[in-house]
């Protein structure tokens, strides 16, 4: 199994997930409480995310106090049809990368952001809805610029396809990776979102194995994903059909996924449950911790 067991982090989205699969940070308990519980479940690393109003140094001290270190972070690059707005979004992405670097995070998953009201969120998700070759040309340039800024901040950027964005399908993922050199942009696939979009996940990972710097591990129910695509459900409706579940309790073939990673893989693995399938966030994280221990 090609996985670096010393570089596994948790992204505790369970604390912030709404019933329809969106993210509401106000739902989460105090940061110290989150970190203490995550550490109690056997994790050594946590997804790097500096909260608003907290300096990177103060955030790092809170991690250290809980016995945790910063794993990979996330740079969400918002999309806009307005070139001036995109410039502002690039500046914000650079600031996020700089904050992640200041905490000690070495890798950031770089993804186009999801936006409520957008076609792939509110209308049809995971089917490449309203694909435009002209838009994709702009996206390649835009993501390439963002990747250069993240690199300049001292952080490795890795393309992170995500349902609900303009880079959600296997074809779109391949197009962006082929359009931006590996020296500028690595690959940080989300196995769950790619599977939801009908990708051949193991083939995609194998084909770009030399570019993978990190991977998001996410379990799901494949029948739900298939029905969601065939019925062309919107994002929230698909989530409410019970799409996501804790690792080891769904249909994802993690042995095949790990074997598709390069031999001697030294990159990061992030365990992530977009919407927990347990009554509480703590119970969901407990299942994640048990699955982590099963890898030892």
N, C-alpha and C positions, 0 to 999 in steps of 0.2 A: 504494500500500500504506500503510494508516493505522497506522504504528508509529513510536514515538519511538526512533530508533536510539541516542540518547544516554542512554536509561534502560532498559538491558537487564541483568539480573542472572542469575546461576546459583545454583540451589539444589542443592548437590552431594550429593544423597541416595545417589548410587551408592556413596559411601564407607561408608554405614551399612546398606545394603539386605541383608537376608537372602535366602536362596534362594527363600523363599516370600513375598517381598515385604513383610515387616515391617521395622521399623527397630531396629537394635541399635547404639547409639553406640560400644560397645566395639570394634566392628570397624574403626573409622576410625583412620587414622594420626594422629600428632600434628597439632594444629591448624595450626602453622606450616608443616608439610609440605603440608597440604591447600591452604592459601592461596597458597603459592608456586607450586604447580602450576596452580591455577585462573588466577592472573594470567598464567602463561606461555602459556596458551591464548587470550589476548586479552581476557579479561574485565576490566572495570573495577569492577564491582559484584558483590557476593555477598549471598545471602540472609542477613539479620540474625538471628543466633541466639546469644545469650550463653551460653556453656557453664556448667554448674554449677560453682561454686567460683571463677569468674572475674568480676571486676567489669566493668561496662559500659565504664569508662574503659580498663581493661587490654585488654579485647577490641578496642576501637577502635584502640588503639596497635598491636596485632598486625595488624589490617587495614591500617593505614597503612604499617607496616613492609613489608608484601607489595605495596604499591602499589594496594590495593583500598579501596573505600568500602562502607558499608552500604547495601544495597538494602532492599526491603520485608522485613518480618518476618512472624511467624506467631503468632497467639494461638489456642491450642487451648482451647476451652471444653468441659470434660467434662460429660457428661450424667449426671444421677441422678434417680430418681423421688423422692428425699428432698429436700424444700425446704431443709433445713438444710445438706445436703451441697452443694446448688447455690450457697448463699451463700458457702461456702468456695471453690468453684470460681471464682466471680466475683472473689473477692479475689485468687486466684492469677492470673487473667487480667489484672487490673489491674496486678499486679506485673510481669508479662511485658511489658505495653504500656509501663510506665514504664521498664523496662530498655531496650527497643527505642528509646524516645525519647532516652534518655541516650546511646546510641551514635550517634544522629543519623538513625535511620530514621524516615521520615515516614508510612509506610503499613504497616498490619498486616492480613494476610488473617485474617478471623475465621471459625473453623469449629468445629462441634461435633466433639468428639474421637471417635476410634474406640477401642473397647474389646474386647479379647479376651474371648470368652464371650458377647458381645451377639448378638442375633438376626441383624443385618445383616452381621456379620463371620463368625460360625461356622455360619450356616445358609444364608440366601439373600441374595446381594449384588446391588445394582444394579437391583432390581426393585420397590423401595418396599415391601418385606416388612413386614408388621404395621403398616401405616399406621394412625394414629389421629388423628381430627380434634381430639379433646380434648387429646391430647398436643401436637399442633401449636399449639394456642392457648397452651399453657404455654411451648412453645419460642419462639414469637414474642415473648412478654414477656421471657423469659430472654435471648435474643439481643439484644433491644432494650436491656435493662439493661447487658449486657456492652458493647454499642456505646457507650453513654453513658459508661461508665468508661474505655474506650479513648480516646474523644474528650477526656475530661477530662485524660488523661495527655499530651495533645498529639500524638496519633497518629490518622490517619484509619483507621477500621475499614471493611473491605470484606468482605461476605458471601462465603464460600468453600464452596460445596457440595462434598461429598466422598462417594464410595461408602463404605459401611460405617457411615455416620452416619444420624441421623434427618432430615437434609437431603441427599438424594442424587439425587432425580429432578428433571426439569424442572418438574413440577407443584409439588413441594415448594419448589423454589427460587422460583418465581413467587409462591407463597403467602406466603413469608417477606418477599420484597421488597415485596409489596403491603401487608403488615401492619406494616411499619416505615418511617417516612418517610425519604426520601433525604437529608434534612438530618442524620439520625442515622446512617444506615448506607449506605455505597456498595456497589458490586458488584465482586467480585474472582473471576471465574469460573475454574475449572480446565477447560480444553477437553477434556482427556483423560478425566477422571472423568465429566463430563457426557456425553461420547460413549459411554463404557462403559455408562452408565445409559440409553442410547437417546434422549437429548435431541436436538432439532433445535438444534444449537449456534449456528449462524449466526443463526437467527431469534431465539433467546434473547438473543444479544449485541446484535442490532439493536434489539430491543424495549426494552432497558435500557441502550442505548449511553450515554445522558447520565449514568448512575450508575457507569460503569466507571472505576475508579481504577487498576486493575492486573489483569493476566491471567496465569495460569499456562499456558505453552505445553507441551503434552505430546503426543508421538506414540504411536500404538498401532496394533495390527492389528484392524481392524473385524470381520473374520470371527471372531476369538477372542472379542471382546466380545459379538457376536451369539450365539454358541454358549454362552457363559457365562450369558447371560440366559435363553436357551431351556432350558438344562439346570438353571437355578436353582442355579448353583454357589456355594459359599461364597467368601469373599474370597481366601484363600490358594490354593485350587484354581484359581481363575481366573488368578491371577498365574503359577502354575506351568505353565499352558498357553501361556506366552509371550504376554502381553498387551502389555507396554510395549516401546518401542524408542526409539532416539535420534532427535532431530528430523531430518526429511527422509528417514528410512528406513522409515517406515510408511505408513499410509493417510490421515493427517490432511491436510485441504486447508487449509494455512496461508494461502494467498492469499485464500481465501474468508473465513477467520476474521479476518484483518487487515482485509479490506475491510468487514467487519461492524462494526468499531470506528468510533467517530465520526470524521468528517473533522477533521484537525488534532489527532488523539489525542496527549495529552501525558502519559498515565499510564505506569505501569511494565509491563514485560514480563519475566516470570521463566521462564527455561528450566529445565525440571525433568524428570528421568527417575526415576520411582519405583523401578524395578528395571532396571539396565542390561542391554542386550542385546549386550554385548561382554565378552570374557573378564575384563577388569579394570576397576576404576573409572577409572583413568587413560585407558584407551583409550576408554571411554564419554565422558568429559569432553572428550577430544580431538575426537571427532565433534561434540559440542556446540559446541566452539570453532570448528570449520570451518563449521558451519552459521551461527554468529553472523557470521563474516566474509562469508558469502555474502549477507547482508542489506545489506552496505555498498554 
